[in-house]
Amino acid sequence: MSSKTKTRLAIIGAGPSGLAAAWKLRDSDDLKITIFDKSRGVSGRAASRARHGLRLDPGANYFKTDLPEISGLIHHQLPQDDLVEIVGDINVFDAAGTISAGDPKLNAEKKWTYRNGISTVGKLLAQASGCEIRSGVRIGGIRQNPESQVWVLKDDAGEKLGYFDAVLIAIPAPQALDLLAPEDVGIAAALSPATYQQQWTFTFGYDSEKASWPGESYALINLDRGHDIAWLSRENAKPGRIPDDTLGVMAQMSPTWSLENFERTPDELAAEVNQMVAPFLVHQTAPEWKWFDSQRWKFSLPIGRVDLEKAREVESCGAYLAGDAVVGKGRVTEALQTGLDVAERIRENIVQK
Ligand SMILES: Cc1cc2nc3c(=O)[nH]c(=O)nc-3n(C[C@H](O)[C@H](O)[C@H](O)COP(=O)(O)OP(=O)(O)OC[C@H]3O[C@@H](n4cnc5c(N)ncnc54)[C@H](O)[C@@H]3O)c2cc1C
């Protein structure tokens, strides 16, 4: 097939879902895929940052490979040299901060990340897909020409980025709603039920002679949702990340606390969060941090879920949806699976037509 007759597919979002779709479609010679992402790097909320000479993951902490197709992808099809297991249980704590043992069944499941950061999953998919990725380009609007059925994408300055036969929207649903033209009522109806919670993440580096983690666990999770901290983890449990002289502790704050404090600055909040973290560490007085890092997520984890019936209906106009909003669960694995699934339908509907 000549390049002129290739079907042009735009993927909005180089997170796990968009990249998994691109990877699955990598051998479709009759498809020309362009991925757009507003960030400089890939992998979305499965994010890693170079900070204080270290690699920190302020978004997704780890992923499991319990879904068979994802297990095949991670353990066989993508390179595994950098893949590492996070050893240690996830215990639980209540509103009063009392710690107890976590669910043994869940703790028996392996938790994975990459030595160089969880964003490696996105980088590996991007590399293996071989697609053109236009990083640092924020899509500002999409519109379908009612006669030609061709989609036009514009950036946030209103500049045209190109014409496409189909578009895969693989970004958090509220961000996707902002891109739609007024006539895109079908896509809007599909996306609307999926809202997201907000979240602050803080990571502290403490002198390991002055503060230590309580026991051998990897993390502590607040199950009754009564504590201002939702998740606390010992980042040293991730192989190769934190040197022995430092205790790396990540605190992901509760949605309620995050919302209440969303507009405050990291410098204002760090001391308060440190005070909340202190009682969980072996040294009960608030230890002084050597460094801290923070990230504010406007769209952290989905609360609702995309209307799947309506999402299928809009596929006939060449609009496809993927991402954690489609499953209503903030999980890397599930997001990857939505990308693989939607790629199958794209292949059936537009490539093999
Ligand atoms: C604090 C936090 C903790 C988490 N913990 C875990 C965990 O422990 N385990 C787990 O499995 N999952 C966890 N998750 C959830 C996991 O990160 C997500 O479910 C997963 O990344 C979703 O992938 P996605 O492809 O749907 O979207 P994303 O990862 O959000 O990717 C979307 C991409 O689209 C880009 N984008 C957005 N708008 C535009 C636009 N207008 N134009 C161009 N590009 C755009 C973004 O830059 C991003 O790269 C966590 C998430 C957060 C925030």
PDBQT file of the ligand as one rigid body, heavy atoms in Angstrom, charges set to zero:
ROOT
HETATM    1  C1  LIG A 401      -0.273   9.888  42.553  1.00  0.00    +0.000 C 
HETATM    2  C2  LIG A 401      -0.608   8.695  41.707  1.00  0.00    +0.000 A 
HETATM    3  C3  LIG A 401      -0.393   7.402  42.193  1.00  0.00    +0.000 A 
HETATM    4  C4  LIG A 401      -0.660   6.287  41.417  1.00  0.00    +0.000 A 
HETATM    5  N1  LIG A 401      -0.347   5.037  41.884  1.00  0.00    +0.000 NA
HETATM    6  C5  LIG A 401      -0.476   3.976  41.062  1.00  0.00    +0.000 A 
HETATM    7  C6  LIG A 401       0.056   2.714  41.430  1.00  0.00    +0.000 A 
HETATM    8  O1  LIG A 401       0.691   2.572  42.485  1.00  0.00    +0.000 OA
HETATM    9  N2  LIG A 401      -0.110   1.674  40.606  1.00  0.00    +0.000 N 
HETATM   10  C7  LIG A 401      -0.752   1.805  39.404  1.00  0.00    +0.000 A 
HETATM   11  O2  LIG A 401      -0.866   0.817  38.681  1.00  0.00    +0.000 OA
HETATM   12  N3  LIG A 401      -1.237   3.004  38.994  1.00  0.00    +0.000 NA
HETATM   13  C8  LIG A 401      -1.103   4.085  39.795  1.00  0.00    +0.000 A 
HETATM   14  N4  LIG A 401      -1.523   5.320  39.374  1.00  0.00    +0.000 N 
HETATM   15  C9  LIG A 401      -2.360   5.428  38.178  1.00  0.00    +0.000 C 
HETATM   16  C10 LIG A 401      -1.607   5.326  36.841  1.00  0.00    +0.000 C 
HETATM   17  O3  LIG A 401      -0.516   6.206  36.816  1.00  0.00    +0.000 OA
HETATM   18  C11 LIG A 401      -2.609   5.666  35.738  1.00  0.00    +0.000 C 
HETATM   19  O4  LIG A 401      -3.750   4.844  35.860  1.00  0.00    +0.000 OA
HETATM   20  C12 LIG A 401      -2.023   5.493  34.351  1.00  0.00    +0.000 C 
HETATM   21  O5  LIG A 401      -0.851   6.248  34.175  1.00  0.00    +0.000 OA
HETATM   22  C13 LIG A 401      -3.072   5.928  33.342  1.00  0.00    +0.000 C 
HETATM   23  O6  LIG A 401      -2.542   5.877  32.049  1.00  0.00    +0.000 OA
HETATM   24  P1  LIG A 401      -3.287   6.674  30.900  1.00  0.00    +0.000 P 
HETATM   25  O7  LIG A 401      -2.615   6.332  29.630  1.00  0.00    +0.000 OA
HETATM   26  O8  LIG A 401      -4.747   6.450  31.002  1.00  0.00    +0.000 OA
HETATM   27  O9  LIG A 401      -3.110   8.235  31.249  1.00  0.00    +0.000 OA
HETATM   28  P2  LIG A 401      -1.836   9.104  31.635  1.00  0.00    +0.000 P 
HETATM   29  O10 LIG A 401      -0.817   8.280  32.302  1.00  0.00    +0.000 OA
HETATM   30  O11 LIG A 401      -2.370  10.286  32.355  1.00  0.00    +0.000 OA
HETATM   31  O12 LIG A 401      -1.267   9.585  30.220  1.00  0.00    +0.000 OA
HETATM   32  C14 LIG A 401      -1.914  10.616  29.493  1.00  0.00    +0.000 C 
HETATM   33  C15 LIG A 401      -0.901  11.442  28.736  1.00  0.00    +0.000 C 
HETATM   34  O13 LIG A 401      -1.619  12.427  28.010  1.00  0.00    +0.000 OA
HETATM   35  C16 LIG A 401      -0.906  13.649  28.028  1.00  0.00    +0.000 C 
HETATM   36  N5  LIG A 401      -1.889  14.726  27.778  1.00  0.00    +0.000 N 
HETATM   37  C17 LIG A 401      -2.902  15.126  28.580  1.00  0.00    +0.000 A 
HETATM   38  N6  LIG A 401      -3.601  16.126  27.988  1.00  0.00    +0.000 NA
HETATM   39  C18 LIG A 401      -3.000  16.342  26.784  1.00  0.00    +0.000 A 
HETATM   40  C19 LIG A 401      -3.253  17.237  25.693  1.00  0.00    +0.000 A 
HETATM   41  N7  LIG A 401      -4.256  18.118  25.724  1.00  0.00    +0.000 N 
HETATM   42  N8  LIG A 401      -2.437  17.203  24.603  1.00  0.00    +0.000 NA
HETATM   43  C20 LIG A 401      -1.386  16.304  24.543  1.00  0.00    +0.000 A 
HETATM   44  N9  LIG A 401      -1.114  15.438  25.549  1.00  0.00    +0.000 NA
HETATM   45  C21 LIG A 401      -1.912  15.447  26.649  1.00  0.00    +0.000 A 
HETATM   46  C22 LIG A 401      -0.249  13.680  29.390  1.00  0.00    +0.000 C 
HETATM   47  O14 LIG A 401       0.914  14.495  29.380  1.00  0.00    +0.000 OA
HETATM   48  C23 LIG A 401       0.082  12.201  29.616  1.00  0.00    +0.000 C 
HETATM   49  O15 LIG A 401       1.395  11.898  29.193  1.00  0.00    +0.000 OA
HETATM   50  C24 LIG A 401      -1.222   6.458  40.115  1.00  0.00    +0.000 A 
HETATM   51  C25 LIG A 401      -1.421   7.756  39.618  1.00  0.00    +0.000 A 
HETATM   52  C26 LIG A 401      -1.110   8.867  40.391  1.00  0.00    +0.000 A 
HETATM   53  C27 LIG A 401      -1.279  10.245  39.815  1.00  0.00    +0.000 C 
ENDROOT
TORSDOF 0
